[in-house]
Amino acid sequence: MLAIVCGSTAFQLALTMKWSVEQCLEMSIQLAIASFVVTFVFDSPSILFLAFVGFEFSCGVYFPAIGSLRGEILPEADRAGIMGWFRVPLNLVRAGIDDTPNSV
């Protein structure tokens, strides 16, 4: 959780240093990919823990960056409706998985 807060703070700091939201988002995704690759290469618990912390840090940057982009791209009046329509396919997939006989 602390890594997520640090990532969010790093995002705010990057914006004050004149980085664009897109650059922050790109760096966040690259860090997340690197964290996943590390889990396939190394078996050491301490390295895996650092990869996990790196992934949490990237999530801390990702979510405010996506929120900022959403605020720039989607008009305020239509944002809730548009995001609701994006949730429909996700809920259909979830309902389909829940209906399978082997679902938990």
Phi and psi in degrees as GROMACS dihedral restraints (atoms count N, CA, C in turn):
[ dihedral_restraints ]
;  ai    aj    ak    al  type     phi  dphi    fc
    3     4     5     6     1   -63.9    20    10
    4     5     6     7     1   -36.3    20    10
    6     7     8     9     1   -65.6    20    10
    7     8     9    10     1   -34.4    20    10
    9    10    11    12     1   -66.0    20    10
   10    11    12    13     1   -43.3    20    10
   12    13    14    15     1   -64.1    20    10
   13    14    15    16     1   -41.0    20    10
   15    16    17    18     1   -64.4    20    10
   16    17    18    19     1   -37.6    20    10
   18    19    20    21     1   -65.1    20    10
   19    20    21    22     1   -40.5    20    10
   21    22    23    24     1   -65.0    20    10
   22    23    24    25     1   -40.2    20    10
   24    25    26    27     1   -66.5    20    10
   25    26    27    28     1   -38.9    20    10
   27    28    29    30     1   -63.8    20    10
   28    29    30    31     1   -35.8    20    10
   30    31    32    33     1   -63.1    20    10
   31    32    33    34     1   -45.6    20    10
   33    34    35    36     1   -62.8    20    10
   34    35    36    37     1   -40.8    20    10
   36    37    38    39     1   -64.8    20    10
   37    38    39    40     1   -40.8    20    10
   39    40    41    42     1   -63.5    20    10
   40    41    42    43     1   -36.7    20    10
   42    43    44    45     1   -66.8    20    10
   43    44    45    46     1   -36.0    20    10
   45    46    47    48     1   -71.7    20    10
   46    47    48    49     1   -21.6    20    10
   48    49    50    51     1   -90.4    20    10
   49    50    51    52     1    15.9    20    10
   51    52    53    54     1    69.4    20    10
   52    53    54    55     1    25.3    20    10
   54    55    56    57     1   -77.6    20    10
   55    56    57    58     1   148.3    20    10
   57    58    59    60     1   -83.2    20    10
   58    59    60    61     1   160.7    20    10
   60    61    62    63     1   -62.8    20    10
   61    62    63    64     1   -37.2    20    10
   63    64    65    66     1   -64.4    20    10
   64    65    66    67     1   -39.3    20    10
   66    67    68    69     1   -64.5    20    10
   67    68    69    70     1   -41.8    20    10
   69    70    71    72     1   -63.2    20    10
   70    71    72    73     1   -41.6    20    10
   72    73    74    75     1   -64.7    20    10
   73    74    75    76     1   -41.5    20    10
   75    76    77    78     1   -63.3    20    10
   76    77    78    79     1   -44.1    20    10
   78    79    80    81     1   -64.9    20    10
   79    80    81    82     1   -37.0    20    10
   81    82    83    84     1   -63.6    20    10
   82    83    84    85     1   -44.6    20    10
   84    85    86    87     1   -67.8    20    10
   85    86    87    88     1   -38.1    20    10
   87    88    89    90     1   -64.5    20    10
   88    89    90    91     1   -40.4    20    10
   90    91    92    93     1   -65.3    20    10
   91    92    93    94     1   -39.2    20    10
   93    94    95    96     1   -64.2    20    10
   94    95    96    97     1   -42.9    20    10
   96    97    98    99     1   -63.8    20    10
   97    98    99   100     1   -43.7    20    10
   99   100   101   102     1   -61.9    20    10
  100   101   102   103     1   -38.7    20    10
  102   103   104   105     1   -63.9    20    10
  103   104   105   106     1   -39.8    20    10
  105   106   107   108     1   -69.2    20    10
  106   107   108   109     1   -38.1    20    10
  108   109   110   111     1   -64.4    20    10
  109   110   111   112     1   -38.5    20    10
  111   112   113   114     1   -59.5    20    10
  112   113   114   115     1   -36.3    20    10
  114   115   116   117     1   -67.5    20    10
  115   116   117   118     1   -25.0    20    10
  117   118   119   120     1   -84.1    20    10
  118   119   120   121     1   -25.0    20    10
  120   121   122   123     1   -91.0    20    10
  121   122   123   124     1   -39.9    20    10
  123   124   125   126     1  -110.2    20    10
  124   125   126   127     1   153.2    20    10
  126   127   128   129     1  -116.2    20    10
  127   128   129   130     1    -3.4    20    10
  129   130   131   132     1   -70.5    20    10
  130   131   132   133     1   129.4    20    10
  132   133   134   135     1   -59.8    20    10
  133   134   135   136     1   -35.5    20    10
  135   136   137   138     1   -69.4    20    10
  136   137   138   139     1   -37.8    20    10
  138   139   140   141     1   -69.5    20    10
  139   140   141   142     1   -39.0    20    10
  141   142   143   144     1   -64.4    20    10
  142   143   144   145     1   -36.9    20    10
  144   145   146   147     1   -65.0    20    10
  145   146   147   148     1   -42.2    20    10
  147   148   149   150     1   -64.1    20    10
  148   149   150   151     1   -35.8    20    10
  150   151   152   153     1   -64.9    20    10
  151   152   153   154     1   -40.1    20    10
  153   154   155   156     1   -63.0    20    10
  154   155   156   157     1   -43.7    20    10
  156   157   158   159     1   -64.5    20    10
  157   158   159   160     1   -39.1    20    10
  159   160   161   162     1   -62.7    20    10
  160   161   162   163     1   -39.7    20    10
  162   163   164   165     1   -65.4    20    10
  163   164   165   166     1   -42.4    20    10
  165   166   167   168     1   -62.6    20    10
  166   167   168   169     1   -38.8    20    10
  168   169   170   171     1   -61.5    20    10
  169   170   171   172     1   -42.8    20    10
  171   172   173   174     1   -65.3    20    10
  172   173   174   175     1   -34.1    20    10
  174   175   176   177     1   -65.2    20    10
  175   176   177   178     1   -36.9    20    10
  177   178   179   180     1   -64.4    20    10
  178   179   180   181     1   -28.8    20    10
  180   181   182   183     1   -84.1    20    10
  181   182   183   184     1   -38.7    20    10
  183   184   185   186     1   -63.1    20    10
  184   185   186   187     1   -49.8    20    10
  186   187   188   189     1   -65.6    20    10
  187   188   189   190     1   -43.3    20    10
  189   190   191   192     1   -67.8    20    10
  190   191   192   193     1   -31.4    20    10
  192   193   194   195     1   -66.4    20    10
  193   194   195   196     1   -43.8    20    10
  195   196   197   198     1   -65.4    20    10
  196   197   198   199     1   -39.4    20    10
  198   199   200   201     1   -62.0    20    10
  199   200   201   202     1   -39.2    20    10
  201   202   203   204     1   -66.5    20    10
  202   203   204   205     1   -43.8    20    10
  204   205   206   207     1   -64.7    20    10
  205   206   207   208     1   -39.3    20    10
  207   208   209   210     1   -61.7    20    10
  208   209   210   211     1   -40.2    20    10
  210   211   212   213     1   -66.6    20    10
  211   212   213   214     1   -32.4    20    10
  213   214   215   216     1   -76.6    20    10
  214   215   216   217     1   -37.5    20    10
  216   217   218   219     1   -88.2    20    10
  217   218   219   220     1   -46.1    20    10
  219   220   221   222     1   -89.8    20    10
  220   221   222   223     1   132.7    20    10
  222   223   224   225     1   -65.5    20    10
  223   224   225   226     1   145.1    20    10
  225   226   227   228     1   -57.3    20    10
  226   227   228   229     1   -41.5    20    10
  228   229   230   231     1   -67.4    20    10
  229   230   231   232     1   -29.7    20    10
  231   232   233   234     1  -104.5    20    10
  232   233   234   235     1    -2.6    20    10
  234   235   236   237     1   -60.5    20    10
  235   236   237   238     1   -47.1    20    10
  237   238   239   240     1   -63.8    20    10
  238   239   240   241     1   -41.6    20    10
  240   241   242   243     1   -66.2    20    10
  241   242   243   244     1   -43.2    20    10
  243   244   245   246     1   -64.7    20    10
  244   245   246   247     1   -46.4    20    10
  246   247   248   249     1   -65.8    20    10
  247   248   249   250     1   -31.5    20    10
  249   250   251   252     1   -63.6    20    10
  250   251   252   253     1   -40.0    20    10
  252   253   254   255     1   -69.0    20    10
  253   254   255   256     1   -28.8    20    10
  255   256   257   258     1   -72.5    20    10
  256   257   258   259     1   -22.4    20    10
  258   259   260   261     1   -81.0    20    10
  259   260   261   262     1   -19.0    20    10
  261   262   263   264     1   -60.2    20    10
  262   263   264   265     1   -51.7    20    10
  264   265   266   267     1   -62.2    20    10
  265   266   267   268     1   -36.8    20    10
  267   268   269   270     1   -61.5    20    10
  268   269   270   271     1   -43.7    20    10
  270   271   272   273     1   -68.4    20    10
  271   272   273   274     1   -32.8    20    10
  273   274   275   276     1   -66.4    20    10
  274   275   276   277     1   -41.3    20    10
  276   277   278   279     1   -63.8    20    10
  277   278   279   280     1   -44.4    20    10
  279   280   281   282     1   -61.7    20    10
  280   281   282   283     1   -43.1    20    10
  282   283   284   285     1   -65.3    20    10
  283   284   285   286     1   -37.3    20    10
  285   286   287   288     1   -65.3    20    10
  286   287   288   289     1   -38.6    20    10
  288   289   290   291     1   -69.6    20    10
  289   290   291   292     1   -38.6    20    10
  291   292   293   294     1   -65.1    20    10
  292   293   294   295     1   -26.5    20    10
  294   295   296   297     1   -83.2    20    10
  295   296   297   298     1    -8.5    20    10
  297   298   299   300     1   -71.0    20    10
  298   299   300   301     1   149.0    20    10
  300   301   302   303     1   -64.1    20    10
  301   302   303   304     1   -27.6    20    10
  303   304   305   306     1   -95.3    20    10
  304   305   306   307     1     9.7    20    10
  306   307   308   309     1   -72.2    20    10
  307   308   309   310     1   151.2    20    10
